[in-house]
Amino acid sequence: MNAEPSTGRTSASAEAGPAAGSGPGAAASGRPVFGPPVALVAGASSGIGAAVARRLAARGSAVALVGRREAELKEVAETIRAAGGTALPLALDLAEPGVPAEAVAATAAGLGPVGLLVCSAGAIRLAAIHETEERHWERQLRVNLTVPFLLAREVLPGMRERGRGWIVNIGSGVGSEVVPGSGGYGVSKHAVHRLTELVHEENRDLGIRAVTVAPGWVSTRLAARPADLGVSEAEVLDAEDIADTVAWLLDRPARMSVGPLVRVEPSASRAAAGDAMTRHLTRSRTKGTGPAAKETP
Ligand SMILES: NC(=O)c1ccc[n+]([C@@H]2O[C@H](COP(=O)([O-])OP(=O)(O)OC[C@H]3O[C@@H](n4cnc5c(N)ncnc54)[C@H](OP(=O)(O)O)[C@@H]3O)[C@@H](O)[C@H]2O)c1
């Protein structure tokens, strides 16, 4: 594990979530009056998680960056520090037993208690159910569902005690749509949507908000390349679009709850999540690259 001491602007003790509507944290405007929360971003080494981490840091949060690729994490941390923010890279495999708790503890030790958890770590291996290998099924369920559960379970007691906190899970459009071939990925995303709903219902009166941001096609290393499916790069979402959405959600007044499921799709129907995934699978089969059309390690 790499846990560099943080540099730059430090706000280790500053933390906030949505202020409980009538609590001391709620201003007359209904907007939170606490400082920016300490954030833990799972899956911060690239793509959506990296964009969200940079955005949270720009908004004043001290951010723990969690992922397996140490060099990439350090790069994201350097970008944040160069802009005057505070970042703590934690090179960890969250799928390993005990590691989600370790990540939360390391964040608390380095930056302060987690007030904002973003789960963007994701594993994908597309295949029809009858072609899905058990190890791929389990991997996706572990990274996409069990890790968000374990992280939430770890941070919630402190958030409940302090009466504020945010949990943002990155779901997927295919968690809401039945897309043949979405396999263990689709199932894990469907389930993480429900996990978020439960966290929301169980904690909404305690000043804690939980929301799933469920993107459609975003241009990252995890997704199909737009050119491969006859779609222009400009038509698919950018990781910054998802960072914008998260920032917008965080800025809502304490009296207002959006979600708990927020879908963000490209405008063009041919770039919509379900259609694109189906075309991607069909293309992989035609090219003979096997049933598992897409995989990230
Ligand atoms: N791109 C899309 O079209 C799209 C659409 C809908 C939803 N999503 C979701 O968005 C999220 C982010 O994906 P992305 O598109 O931004 O792709 P990405 O760049 O591949 O991001 C995935 C992140 O997950 C991390 N990760 C994977 N396994 C991990 C593990 N065992 N422990 C710690 N970190 C782990 C990766 O870091 P390391 O490799 O360094 O561990 C990486 O930072 C995922 O949950 C994905 O399902 C993406």
The ligand as an ORCA input file, in Angstrom:
! r2SCAN-3c Opt
* xyz 0 1
  N     -17.390      4.088    -18.973
  C     -18.687      3.827    -19.065
  O     -19.276      3.836    -20.152
  C     -19.459      3.527    -17.820
  C     -20.852      3.497    -17.918
  C     -21.606      3.234    -16.786
  C     -20.966      3.000    -15.584
  N     -19.619      3.024    -15.506
  C     -19.007      2.766    -14.203
  O     -18.151      3.821    -13.878
  C     -17.182      3.340    -12.934
  C     -15.812      3.836    -13.342
  O     -15.436      3.241    -14.560
  P     -14.680      4.041    -15.709
  O     -15.531      3.999    -16.896
  O     -14.213      5.321    -15.171
  O     -13.449      3.047    -16.015
  P     -12.000      2.931    -15.389
  O     -11.179      4.092    -15.791
  O     -11.528      1.587    -15.774
  O     -12.235      3.020    -13.828
  C     -12.403      1.881    -13.026
  C     -11.692      2.145    -11.730
  O     -11.930      1.040    -10.855
  C     -10.703      0.736    -10.206
  N     -10.709     -0.635     -9.736
  C     -11.087     -1.743    -10.409
  N     -10.905     -2.837     -9.642
  C     -10.414     -2.395     -8.451
  C     -10.014     -3.043     -7.262
  N     -10.080     -4.355     -7.131
  N      -9.558     -2.286     -6.235
  C      -9.461     -0.936     -6.351
  N      -9.840     -0.265     -7.470
  C     -10.306     -0.990     -8.502
  C      -9.647      0.984    -11.284
  O      -8.399      1.224    -10.715
  P      -7.176      0.183    -10.753
  O      -7.179     -0.516    -12.071
  O      -6.001      1.082    -10.524
  O      -7.399     -0.730     -9.602
  C     -10.194      2.262    -11.901
  O      -9.738      3.386    -11.169
  C     -17.312      1.822    -12.903
  O     -18.037      1.443    -11.748
  C     -18.138      1.538    -14.142
  O     -18.886      0.361    -14.003
  C     -18.840      3.295    -16.600
*
